[in-house]
Amino acid sequence: MNLNRIVILARRVAQQLVADKRTLALIIVVPVILLTVAGVLIRVEPSGLTIAVVNQDEGVAFGNQSVNLGDRLTANLQNFELFNTRLMNADEAQHKIEDGELDAVITLPADFSAQVAQTRQLTLNIQFEGSNPTVAERLRNAFEQVGDQALAGLATLQATYLNGGPEFDTLDYTASALIGVFVFLFVFILTSISFLRERLAGTLERLQATPIQPLEIIIGYMLGFLIFGLLQGVITLLYTVFVLNIHYHGNLLNVFVIESLLVVVSVNLGIFLSTFARNEFQVLQFIPLVVVTQVFLGGVLWPIEQMPGWLQPIAYLMPLTHANTALRAIMMTGESLGGVWVQIAALLAIGVAVIGLSARTAGRVRM
């Protein structure tokens, strides 16, 4: 073994990396960006849970005193730090939980105190919004704790769910977002590397020598890649639903429509970014910046509403944010495509914008 030859080879590799300013920038900048975003989000305290109490309790008389256990329970709920407690009437509470503005509604009937006095036990009627099973379970545990404190353990919970149900778990909530993540990731990798190879082979330069327009080139490549992207989407969706056996509401065809829009965005984003890469190694370096950042900010791990205000506008610029919102609405609440038209419009707008950028840059960056 010749140490000198090893040192010479190592020096050559190091010099090549130093000469590649883009690679050096990605090595330094991308980890800093990702660690900054992750550090901010991990330190964010869960908040924003809101419940309503419909307190109709008229109290009960004990001798010369009147006792209202509904007021006592409401006071304990208002002092609990996990959620914000708001007093509402029944119609207002029902309207807001259907609009997703409330996570749960507790209804205390007029004879609440009288029932406790008579039977020494009472069932608390709670309706969970239910689209996030993790939130519902956290609230259920908190309500049991508050019930024990306010009613000396006499109360039991009787829960109903507007969406989801007790059989839904964290996987059911996460899977709807992971479908979008995996489709976006694999289609992006497939498209960016394949399009780069077309450039390396000189195919794009030969096409540009013909009367074909740049937009026609992009749409042609997009349709070709789209077939495999949609196939990837079908496999991901069917495996998640029928092999992992997740619970869901809504129409799977609607889920596939959202996947298809995300595939269009991912294909064109891969084409666009691959024009700035000189080799496959540089293409792979875009993955942490493009995909991992969207996993952090796209609502997969942290609710966007709980992110710092300066991060939320960035999150709403990302296609995965809108895809995840739409997929969860369809699969967790049974929403129709009309109910997620805002997210569909956002995905279409992003897709059109990226197609335009791809048409402007395709073939312009020379090797």
Buried (B, 14 or more C-beta within 10 A) or exposed (E): EEEEEEEEEEEEEEEEEEEBEEBEEBEEEBEEBBEEBBEBBEEEEEEEBBBBBBBBBEBBEEEEEEBBBBBBBBEBBEEBEBBBBBEBEEEBBBEBBEEEEBBBBBBBBEBBBBBBBEEEEBEBBBBBBBBBBEBBBBBBEBBBEBBEBBBEEBBEEEBEBBBBBBEBBEBBBBBBBBBBBBBBBBBBBBBBBBBBEBBEEEBBEEBBEEEEEBBEBBBEBBEEBBEBBBEBBBEBBEEBBEEEEBBBBBBBEBBBBBBBBBBBBBBBBBBBBBBEBBEBEBBBBBBBBBBBBBBBBBBBEBEBEBBEEEBBEEBBEBBBBBBBBBBBBBBBBBBEBEBBEEBBEBBBEBBEEBBBBBBEBBBEEEE
